Amino acid sequence: MIWIAIDAMGGDGAPAETVKGAVRAVRELGIGVILAGDPQAVGAHIQGADARLPGLEIAPATEVIGPDDIPTAAVRRKKDSSMVVGIRMVKEGQAAGFLSAGNTGAFMTAALLILGRIPGVERPALAPVVPSLSSRGTLFLDVGANATARPSHLLHYAIMGSAYARSVLGIEAPRVGLLNVGTEEGKGNEVVQQAYHLIQRAVEGFSGNVEGRDIFNGETDVVVCDGFIGNIVLKSIEGFAHLLGTSIRNELNRGVWPRLGGLLCAPGLRRVRLRMDYAHYGGAPFLGVQGVCVKCHGSSNAEAIRNGLRLARDFAREGVIDNIRDQIERWRELGVHQEA
């Protein structure tokens, strides 16, 4: 059985939603879940038969890293926090992976300090799947692990994203694009232009520069950019999804005929909403860390937690980290990591 540790105290809905999601994952996914957190607070949400559920355990942690804590200071000071305890379990081999909906900066800091980077990887990347016309969505990285990037960082994002898409998303030959202001080879600033040539030499399936609209058209499987741009794009996607959903609801409530039309369209509208809902995707892996780490949205409900645990399970069992290590080492030996 694969065991995944989870930060039971991290996120807006913790520990109630975290426990609900963990129980669902144990029952439906055939995995074991270790809930790191205050035993009394966590145990209060484990009721009846769930308390005797094989595959559900609690790892005591006396502290919590809050959303407003300064990442590095919090990780160093709160050594018995639910986040640090959970990541340490991965380091010590007690869990195959770790998931948290808590403080993103603290999560990344703790993962790097405790687990370290995969040899050869200069910067890790946060890589969610975003909705697209493809049923599998588009893997998009980096969305905030690093605000700036050198050409070699973007190369590593492309290598890691391609490896993850192949292993976890089941895409046999991932198409990788570099986010730019135009599709022509000479577009963009100096960093992006140099990255273009590095990725072109190193990554099979590189389809060149792509524009913002190409993230969603289903013609590219992996899109690479620096974390500053990626985070803005990700938040824009979330904002537009909210705008679209609110606008549709408002229009359908304008009278009897719109409501009737809404009832007729309800099945299709539900499928669209599901595709746009972050809970459907579960979370985003930290790629480049020497251990399986998955970050969930801060407002994750039980459904998102359950799907995040599914993602962590798949991440752990498909050997992605070894694949990334091998790919990075291969290209380092060939000197492709050097700036063009």
N, C-alpha and C positions, 0 to 999 in steps of 0.2 A: 504494500500500500504506500502511495506517495503521501507524505505529510507536508502540509503548508502551514507556516506560522502567520498569524495576522495580528495587526495592531488593533486590539479590541477597543481601545480608548480614542482612536484617531478618527476625525470626521464629525460632521454636524449631527449625524444621527446615532453616534456611538454612545453607549455600547449596544443599545437595543437593536438597531438595524444591522449592526455588525454580527451580533449573535444570530439573528434570524437568517441572515445570508449564509453564515457558517453552517448552521443546522441543515439548511436546504442543500448546501454543497455536499455535506457528508452523506445525506440521504440519497441524493440524485446523481452524484458524480463518482462515488466510490473512492473518495479520498479521506485522509485524516486531516483535521484542522486543530491547530493549537492556538488558543485564544490568549494572547499576552495582555495582561491587564490586572486591575484590582479584582481579586477573586470574589469579594462580596458584591461589587457592582456588576460584574459579568454574570456571576451565578444567579443573581436576582432575575435575569432574563432567560434562564434555562429552566423550563418548567416540565413537570410530568415525566413522560417517557424520554424526553430529550436529555434529561440529566443522566440517564443510563445508556445513552447512545454510544456504541463502540465507535471510536474514531473521532471523538470530541473531547479535548482536554483543555485545561487552563494552566498557563504558565504565570505565576505571580509576578506582578510588577507594581511597585509602589508609587511611581511618578508618571506624569503625563507631559508630553511636549505639546504646548498649545499652538494655535495658528499664528499668534503674535510673537512667539519666542524667536529670538535671534538664533538662526540655525546652528552655527558652530559653537556658540556659548552654551546653548541648550543641550546639545549632544554631549559636550564635555562635562557639563555640570550634572545633568540628569542621567546618570549611568544606569539607574534602575527604572528608566521610563519604559513604557510598553513598546515603543519603537526600537529602542536600543536592545532591549531584551530579545525581541523577535528577530532582529537582524543577527544578533550574536548566535542565536540558535542555528541559523544558516551557516555561519562561520564554523560552528562546532559540529556540524553534520547531523543535528537533531531534526532539522527540517530541510526539505528540498528547495524551498522558496519562501518568500515573505511578501506580504501585501499590506498596504496602508492607505487610508483615505485622509491621513493627517498632513501636517506641515510639509509641503513639497521640498523646500530648501533644506529642512532638517533631515528629511528622508534621504536626499541625495548625499548630504554631508556625512550622515551616519553610514550609508552604504559604502562610500569611498574610504572613510576612516577605518571601518571594521573589515570590510571585504576586499577593498582595493580594486584597481582596474585590471582588466584583462591585459596581459603583457603585450605591449606595443600600441595599445589604444591610448591616445593622448587625451581625449575628452569623451565622457559618456554622453548619451543622448536619450531624451524622453520621446517615445515613439508610439503615439496613439494611432488607431485606425479611424479615419474620418469617412463619413458617408460619401458614396459616389454612385454613378450609374452601374458600376460593377457590383454584383451581389456580395463580393468580399470586401468592398471598400478600398481605401487607399491608405497605405502605411505612410505616415507623415512625420519626419524628424529633421531637426530637433525642435521641440516646442517649448523650450524654456530651461533646459538644464544648463545651457551656456548662452550668454547674451551675444558674444562675439565668436567668430570662428576664423581660423586660418584655412588655407586650401587643403592642407593635410587632414584637418578635422572633418571637412566636408567629404573628403575621400573615405575616411573611416566610417562616417555616417552611412555612406552609400554601401560600403562593404557589409556593415552590420545590418542595415535594413534589408539588403538582398538576402543575406543568410537567414534572417528571421522570417521574411516572407516565404522563403522556400520551405523552411522547416516547420513553422507553426501555422502559417496561413495556407499551406499546401499549394503554392504557386510554383509550378515546375521550372519556369524560366521567367523570373520577375523582370518587368520593364522598369528601369530606374531613370528618373528625371531630376534635373537640377533646376530648382526654382529660380526664375530670372524675369527680367522685364521684357524679354522677347525671346523668340526661339532661335534666332541666328547665333552662330558660334561666337561671334565677337561681341555679343551684348554683355552688359553688366559691368560691375566694377572690377578692379584688378584681382581681388580675392576670388570672385566667382569665375573669372576667365581662366585663372590658373587651375582652379578646382576642376573646371571642365576638362582640361587636358589630362589631369591626373586620373579622374574617374574614367575617361575614355580609354585610357591604357590599362586600367586595372579591373574594371567591372564588366562582366559579360551582361548583355541586355541593357547597356546604357543607351537611352534614346535621346540624349542631348538635353538642351534647355527646354523647360516647360514654363508656361505662364500660369497665373493664379487660377484661371478657369479650368486648366487641365487637371487640377487636383480632383475635380469632381466628375469629369467626363468618362471615367472608366478606362481610359486608354493608357494610363500609367499606373503601375502597382505600388511604386515607392517614390516619394518625392522628398528631396533633400534641400535643407536650407539652414541658416544659422538660427539660434534659439530666439533671438530678438524678433525677427520677422515671423518665425513659426508661431510664437506665442500670440502675436497680434492676429495672425490668420486664424488660429484656433479660437480665440475669444470672439472674433468676428463671426465665425461659423456658429458659435453658441448664440450670439446675439441675433443673427439672422433667423436661426431656427425658432427662437422665441417670438420674433416678429411675425414669422410666417404662421406659426400656430395660433397666435393671438388674433391675427387678421382674419384667418379662416373662421375661428369661433365667432368673432364679432359679426362677420357677414352672414353666417348661418343663423344668427339670433335676430336678424332684422325683420322676420315675419314668418307667417305660416309656410309659404312656398319655399323660402330658403331652408327652413327646418326640414321640410319634406324631402327636398333635394339632398340635404345632409344625411338623412336616414338611408336614402338609396345609395349614397356614396360611402357610407360608414365603413364597410369592409376595406375598401381601398385606402381611405383616410387613415385607418388604423395601421395598415402596412407602411404607409409613408411615415407616420409618427414613430413607429418602431425603428425604422431605418435611421431617423434623425435623433433618436434617444440614446444618450451616452450609456445608459444602464444596459442597453443591448450589447455594447462592446466590452463592458466590464471595467477596463482600465488600460493603462499604457505601461509597457515594460521600460525599465532603465536598461538600455543596451550599452555594453562596454564595462559593466561592473562584473567582478568575479563572483557572481552569485545571482540567483534568480530573484529579481525584485520587480514588483508590479505596483504602480501608483493608481489608486482610484480617485475619482472626483470627490471633492470635499463634501458634497451634498449627496453622496451615494446612498441609495436605499438598499433594502435586502436583495433585490433583484440584481443590482449592480455589483454588490459584494459577492453574490453567488457566481456571477459571470466572471468577475475578477479572479476568483479562486480557480475557475475553470481555465482561464488564461494562464495563470501561474502553473497549474498542473501540466498544461501542454508545453509551456516554455521549459519546464524542468525535464520532462521525459523525452523531448526531441533533441537534446544535446546541442542546443543553439550556441552555448558558450564555447564549447570545444570547436564547433564549426567556425565561429568568429575568430577564435585564437589561431586556428590553422590558416584561415584566409589572410589575416593580418600578417602573420609570420611569413607566409608565402610572398606577399608583395613587398615586405621589408627586405627580404633576401634579394629580390630583384631590383631594389632601389627605387620602386615606384613611389615610396612615401616622400621622396625628396620633392621640394617645390619645383614646378615646371619653370 
